């Protein structure tokens, strides 16, 4: 961990992230079984609120997640939430040790997969070599897809997967998650209705879209976004 923090402090950010990801692989191989407390109602409430937040809003949650983690030090979910807020804030000198602590306990957690995905996304953005970028893109998609299989309601992450999968697995991923949204009766935020409706239209999933709109009307009976989508359909 000291080497990772030193590299980060020296502005060698690609090397720091690569070193950190390597340390996670070692941790996963070498870790002994550890028992984390079952995630309780307080975590479920905090996590549901997290999913509703925009990226900039998540960066403002550090104080709240620090308070919750102090109240529930044995619940690994709060440690993950806190590490995620540090990352959103750009405070990676705190993210690295906090995330590592949680990951060493629960490497198959939603946040374990998601945070690794976002680290690969950072490497993709920072690395000029085309071959390396392609490798990081694929690793981002793999880890992000694994996270979404655990918790598909993170629509911001889902949109990132769509954005980076073009020319790779785009059609299959879009089709899979659009059907999952409808079949699992997931309620997307009002602000995302038109985005996902447009995707369904582009995928020629008219029947799926009609089914989804009927479900959305029950949740958002006065939604202007739904009316705009219906106008396009007509």
Buried (B, 14 or more C-beta within 10 A) or exposed (E): EEEBBEBBEEEEBBBBBBBBBEBBEEBEEEEEEEEBBEBEEBBEEBBEEBBEBEEEEBBEBBEBBBEBBEEBEEBBBBBBBBBBBBBBBEBBEBBBEBBBBBBBBBBEBBBBBBBBBBBBBBBBEEBEEEEBBEBBBBBBBBBBBBBBEBBBBBBEBBBBBBEBBEEEBBEEBBBBBBBBBBEEEBEBBBEBBBBBBEBBBEBEBEEBBEBBBEBBBEEBEEBEBBEEBBEEEE
